[in-house]
């Protein structure tokens, strides 16, 4: 079979939409196609003969050159996201593939790298996140979408709101979003964790006190209701307050007045009340642990936030959101998560919910040295016990989902009801996924 002439090779390469360049054994560029010129902003004549790191200026050139890794391991690298600096000094995201060039006898002649511009994809991802975002809340899960869809109307009113959900699901984020889009958005947002304070302190924290109210009270102190005037008061873990405080709080909600400790003079409040709890207050009312009249005063608008285990499809969105935030805060340029790390994030059940996921990504930012978050950068509790979870680079989310379901079925001896419960999905959803992903399990 005859070899393709050099000039025809260039024509073929120039017809490819991906950037392509080749290097010799001394890392000097020997081929550079038209798409490479357009993406890097450097002409072919400028690139040929120069060391590749002078032309293809990527974040990983110094610490972890992808082409050098492919040549040293003689293993192809696929779909590795990095950032490069164009000739105009702008920084753009690309996806890189690298492989080794060998002659007929198997001797290494150099390497080839292909890359594609991800700017358009990044813009689409950004637009997608905006569609699934309200303030700092990110989700595409149906249950969360119901919450996000009503937040504008809830925010526009001044109705009392009760937010229910496990710890770490973002109840305070929702409360802040309601405040930020409401008629009192220019006023203060004051939060208090009712479950963190004993009865002896909760009343003085909420209502304030006057001199002589108790031993050591030598001067007046404003409470959270006074601080939240013309704004919003967020009462977190409202289910943990005592019956005595429940009575005083009920009066505030009914009459919009309260009395600081040690004072007989009532003071008015116009603060909007948003309460939150991880408890089932309706059950507590039946067990006479929570006042029924206070429950109905608080329960004007009820929003329920599902745990993260019930909305695992949000994990990639949330990870992108946290990476973008921590990049801004730290000045780093992390571009994404490896397939192995994403698989671990998808399989883990997140007892600490979204807060734990955020902490895991921050942990990876602290320990990670690469532009990718790898499996070893994640906290120990997130790491999977199964050694078979290791996935090759370039693995898609669909393949990760397939593997996660296979592992869950294996752990549960094929019992689909138990597997669906562990994965946080409905049994019918699991059945459809098994069919769609062609999962075989005996």
HUURHU-V264810 format. One record per backbone hydrogen bond with DSSP energy under -0.5 kcal/mol. CO is the residue of the C=O (numbers start at 0). NH is the residue of the N-H. E is the energy in kcal/mol with one decimal. If there is no record, write none. Layout:
co,nh,e
CO,NH,E
CO,NH,E
This chain:
co,nh,e
4,8,-2.1
5,9,-2.0
6,10,-1.6
7,11,-2.4
8,12,-2.8
9,13,-2.5
10,14,-0.9
11,14,-0.8
12,15,-1.3
18,114,-2.4
19,32,-2.3
20,112,-2.7
21,29,-2.9
21,30,-1.2
22,110,-1.6
23,26,-1.9
26,51,-2.4
27,23,-2.0
28,48,-3.0
30,21,-1.6
32,36,-1.6
33,37,-2.2
34,38,-2.5
35,39,-2.4
36,40,-2.3
39,86,-2.3
42,46,-1.7
43,47,-2.6
46,49,-2.1
49,28,-2.5
50,53,-1.6
50,54,-0.7
51,54,-0.9
51,55,-3.4
54,56,-1.4
55,57,-1.3
56,84,-2.7
57,60,-1.4
59,63,-2.2
64,68,-2.0
65,69,-2.2
66,70,-2.3
67,71,-2.5
68,72,-2.1
69,73,-1.2
69,74,-1.0
76,97,-2.2
78,80,-0.7
79,95,-2.2
81,93,-2.9
82,58,-2.3
83,85,-0.6
83,91,-2.4
84,56,-0.5
85,88,-1.9
89,85,-2.8
89,91,-0.5
91,83,-2.3
92,117,-2.6
93,81,-2.3
94,115,-1.8
95,79,-2.8
96,113,-2.4
97,76,-2.7
98,111,-2.4
99,101,-0.5
100,108,-3.3
100,109,-1.3
102,105,-1.8
106,102,-2.1
108,24,-0.5
109,100,-2.8
110,22,-2.6
111,98,-2.3
112,20,-2.1
113,96,-2.9
114,18,-2.8
115,94,-1.8
117,121,-3.0
118,122,-2.2
119,123,-2.1
120,124,-2.8
121,125,-2.5
122,126,-2.5
123,127,-2.5
124,128,-2.7
125,129,-2.1
126,130,-1.6
127,131,-1.2
129,132,-1.1
131,138,-2.6
133,136,-2.2
135,137,-0.5
136,133,-2.2
140,144,-3.1
141,145,-1.9
142,146,-1.2
143,147,-2.9
144,148,-2.7
145,149,-1.1
146,149,-0.5
146,150,-1.0
147,151,-0.6
149,153,-2.6
150,154,-3.2
151,155,-1.9
152,156,-1.0
153,156,-0.6
154,182,-0.6
159,300,-1.2
160,162,-0.5
160,274,-3.1
161,163,-0.5
161,302,-2.6
162,276,-2.0
163,304,-3.1
165,168,-1.4
167,353,-0.5
167,354,-1.7
169,173,-2.0
170,174,-2.2
171,175,-2.8
172,176,-2.3
173,177,-2.4
174,178,-2.3
175,179,-3.0
176,180,-1.2
178,181,-1.5
181,184,-1.5
183,186,-2.0
187,189,-0.6
187,231,-2.7
189,233,-3.4
191,193,-1.0
191,235,-2.3
192,195,-1.3
193,196,-0.8
197,200,-1.6
197,201,-2.2
198,202,-1.0
200,204,-2.5
201,205,-2.3
202,206,-3.1
203,207,-1.6
204,223,-2.7
205,224,-2.3
207,260,-2.4
208,220,-2.4
209,212,-1.9
213,216,-2.5
215,217,-1.5
216,211,-3.2
220,208,-2.1
222,226,-2.0
223,227,-2.0
225,228,-1.2
227,230,-2.3
230,271,-2.6
231,189,-2.9
231,233,-0.5
232,234,-0.7
232,273,-2.4
233,191,-2.2
233,235,-0.9
234,237,-0.6
234,275,-2.2
235,193,-2.5
236,239,-1.6
237,240,-1.4
241,245,-2.2
242,246,-1.8
243,247,-1.6
244,248,-2.7
245,249,-2.3
246,250,-1.6
247,251,-1.5
248,252,-2.2
249,253,-2.1
250,254,-3.1
250,256,-0.5
251,255,-2.2
255,268,-2.3
257,266,-3.3
259,262,-1.9
260,209,-2.4
263,265,-0.7
266,257,-2.3
271,232,-3.2
271,273,-0.5
272,160,-1.5
273,234,-2.6
274,162,-2.9
275,237,-2.5
276,164,-1.8
278,280,-1.2
279,283,-2.0
280,284,-2.2
281,285,-1.7
282,286,-1.8
283,288,-3.2
283,289,-1.0
284,287,-1.4
290,294,-2.0
291,295,-2.1
292,296,-1.4
293,297,-2.2
294,298,-2.2
297,299,-1.0
297,300,-0.5
300,161,-3.2
302,163,-3.3
303,305,-0.6
306,309,-1.5
307,310,-1.4
310,313,-2.0
311,314,-1.7
313,317,-2.9
314,318,-2.9
315,319,-2.3
316,320,-2.1
317,321,-2.7
318,322,-2.7
319,323,-2.3
320,324,-1.9
321,325,-3.0
322,326,-2.4
323,327,-1.6
324,328,-2.2
325,329,-2.7
326,330,-1.9
335,372,-2.4
337,341,-2.7
338,342,-2.3
339,343,-2.0
340,344,-2.3
341,345,-2.2
342,346,-1.8
343,347,-2.2
349,352,-1.7
351,354,-0.6
351,355,-1.0
352,355,-0.6
352,356,-1.8
353,357,-2.7
354,358,-2.2
355,359,-2.1
356,360,-2.1
357,361,-2.3
358,362,-2.5
359,363,-1.9
360,364,-2.0
361,365,-2.0
362,366,-2.2
363,367,-2.9
370,334,-3.1
370,335,-0.9
371,373,-0.7
372,337,-2.8
373,376,-1.7
374,377,-1.4
378,381,-1.3
378,382,-0.9
379,382,-0.7
384,386,-0.5
385,388,-1.5
386,389,-1.2
391,394,-1.3
395,399,-2.1
396,400,-2.8
397,401,-2.1
398,402,-2.4
399,403,-2.6
400,404,-2.1
401,405,-2.2
402,406,-2.6
403,407,-2.1
404,408,-2.6
405,409,-2.3
406,410,-2.6
407,411,-1.7
408,413,-3.3
409,412,-1.4
411,414,-2.1
413,415,-0.8
414,418,-2.2
415,419,-2.9
416,420,-2.0
417,421,-2.3
418,422,-2.4
419,423,-0.8
419,424,-2.4
425,429,-2.3
426,430,-2.2
427,431,-2.2
428,432,-2.3
429,433,-2.5
430,434,-1.9
431,435,-3.0
432,436,-2.9
433,438,-2.4
434,437,-0.8
437,439,-0.6
438,440,-0.5
